[in-house]
């Protein structure tokens, strides 16, 4: 069973890939593992600064399947034409929500529509 309380203890750190220290991609990786979904590459050392995140993310989604927002889908978020953030969609209390890790709040869980309003474009991948 998926335990949302686990993620409320996460502390954000740029480049964090080992629970409980996770950045946005680290939490995506951890949630996918806990949902029993196929692992995506860990990408140690890939961070948001510079263009390494955008280039790496585009490489991953090239091999992923684009889908709509659904339980377990990775949300690729665009600002200025570049992928700048990722989150993961989960079904909580009968509603699709997005879990993300960020420096301001460590972890936020937002209803899908509210999450999408924060970005120019959001695409979903499995």
N, C-alpha and C positions, 0 to 999 in steps of 0.2 A: 504494500500500500504506500502511496506517495505521502510523505510527511512534510507539509509546508513549514512546520515549525523549525525544521532543520535549517532552512535558509534564512530565517530571521536572526540567526547567530553569525551570519557571514560578515566579515569585515572586508571592505573594499581596499585593494591595493593594486596599482598599475602593474600588470604582468602576473597577477595572482592566479595560479592554476591549481593549487592544492587546498582543498577544504580545510579550514574555514576561511582562508585568505583567498579571495577571488575577485577578479575584475569582471567586466561584462562578458567576455568570452569564457572565462573560467566558470561562471555560474551556468552558462549555457551547457558547457561540457558536463558539469556535475549533475544538472537536472536530467539531461539526456541519459546519463549513466543510470540514475535512479529510476527513470521510467523504463529502463530495459531497452532503450533504442540503440541502434548502431552508433558507435563512437565516431566523432569527427576528430581530425588530428588535433593534438594538444597545442601546438604552435608555441612552445616555450620561447619567450623573448619577444614575441610580437605584441606591440603596444600601440595605442592610439596616436601617439606623437609621430609626426612625419607622415609618410604615406604607406608605411608597412602594413597597417591594418587594412586599408582599402585594397591594396594589391593582394594581400593574403586572402581576405574575405572573397574577393572576386574569383580567385583560384578555387576556393572551396565550393562556392555556389555553382561554378561551371560544371562540377561533378555531382551536384545535388539535384533533387527534383523540386521544381517550383510548384507551390500549392497555395491554397487559400489559408487563412488563419485557422489552425486546427491544433488540437492537443499534441504537444511535442514539436511543433513547427518552430524553426528558428526565425526570428524577425530581424531582417537586415534593414537598418535605418540609414537613410540618406540625408545629408546636409550638404548643400553646395555641389551636388553631383557625385559625392564620395560616400562610401559606407563609413559611417562614423561611430556606430554603436550597434550592438546586438542585444537581443533579449530572447526569451523563450516563452511560448504560449502554453498555458496549462488550463485545464478545466477545473475550476474551483467553485463549489456551491452551485453547480449547474451553469456557470458563466465562464466564457473565455476571458482569461486575464493574462497579463504578461509579467514575468519575473525578470527583473534586471538588477545589476549591481552597478553602483555609481558612487563617486566620491562624496557627494553631499549627504546621502542617507544610508549608505552601505547597500541596502536592498530595498527596492520598492516593488509592490505588486499592484498593478493598475488594470482596471477594466480595459479591454482591447481598444475601444473607441477613444478613450482618454489618452492611452499610450500613443496611438496613431496620430493624434492631433499635434503632437510635439515635433513631428518630422515632416519634411517636404514629401517624402515617399517612404513607404515601408513595403518590403517584399518578404514573402514567406517561403521557406524551404524545408524539405525533409531529407 
